[in-house]
Amino acid sequence: MLCMKAWVYGKVQGVGYRMYCRKRARELGVAGYAQNLPDGRVEVLMYGEEDALSAMIDSLHEGPRFSQVLGVDVERVSTGETPPQGFMTG
């Protein structure tokens, strides 16, 4: 299982972006979270198999209908923690 962290910027707060992430993560079997950051970005932590994470990252670039994703920065991370159950928004 891999762990990736993404930072999504553009019009991604107040448009249902985190709920969109949760829905896609559940469809793909990805665990983790999506949370708003004070600077207007959304941070997404994802645990899953490589194919599922690749599909999730593709989804981050799309976003929900009223969002406008300008970019997504992604990095592989090693947390040393047990992956969470499910996907949460905060």
C-alpha positions in Angstrom: 0.0 0.0 0.0 1.3 3.4 -1.0 0.7 6.8 0.6 0.5 10.0 -1.4 -0.2 13.6 -0.4 -1.6 16.2 -2.8 -2.2 19.9 -2.6 -4.9 21.2 -4.9 -5.2 24.9 -5.7 -7.6 27.1 -7.6 -11.3 27.5 -6.8 -11.4 24.4 -4.6 -13.0 25.7 -1.3 -16.7 26.3 -0.9 -17.6 24.3 -4.1 -18.0 20.7 -2.7 -14.4 19.7 -3.5 -13.8 17.7 -0.3 -17.1 15.9 -0.6 -16.2 15.1 -4.2 -12.8 13.7 -3.0 -14.6 11.5 -0.4 -17.0 10.1 -3.0 -14.2 9.3 -5.5 -12.0 7.8 -2.7 -14.8 5.5 -1.6 -15.5 4.4 -5.2 -11.8 3.6 -5.6 -11.1 2.1 -2.2 -8.7 4.8 -1.2 -8.4 5.8 2.5 -7.2 9.1 3.9 -8.6 12.6 4.2 -9.2 15.9 2.4 -9.0 19.2 4.4 -9.1 22.9 3.6 -6.0 24.9 4.2 -5.9 28.5 5.4 -4.2 29.6 2.1 -7.2 28.4 0.0 -5.8 25.0 -1.1 -7.1 21.6 -0.2 -4.7 19.0 1.2 -5.5 15.4 0.3 -3.8 12.4 2.0 -4.4 9.1 0.2 -3.6 5.5 1.1 -4.2 2.7 -1.5 -2.9 0.6 -4.3 -0.9 2.2 -7.1 -3.8 2.0 -9.7 -6.3 3.4 -7.3 -4.1 6.3 -6.3 -3.4 7.1 -9.9 -7.1 7.2 -10.6 -7.7 9.3 -7.5 -5.0 11.8 -8.6 -6.6 12.0 -12.0 -9.9 12.9 -10.3 -8.2 15.6 -8.2 -7.3 17.4 -11.5 -11.0 17.3 -12.6 -12.8 18.3 -9.4 -16.6 18.8 -9.0 -18.7 20.9 -11.4 -18.3 24.3 -9.7 -14.6 24.0 -8.9 -11.8 25.3 -11.0 -8.6 23.3 -10.4 -5.5 25.3 -11.5 -3.0 22.7 -10.3 -2.2 19.7 -8.2 1.1 19.1 -6.5 1.6 15.4 -5.5 4.4 13.7 -3.5 4.8 10.2 -2.1 5.1 10.2 1.6 6.1 7.7 4.3 4.0 8.2 7.4 5.0 5.1 9.4 1.4 5.1 10.6 -1.4 2.6 10.2 -3.6 3.7 7.3 -7.0 5.2 8.4 -10.2 3.3 7.8 -12.2 5.1 5.1 -11.9 8.6 3.9 -12.7 11.7 6.0 -13.1 15.4 5.3 -12.1 18.0 7.8 
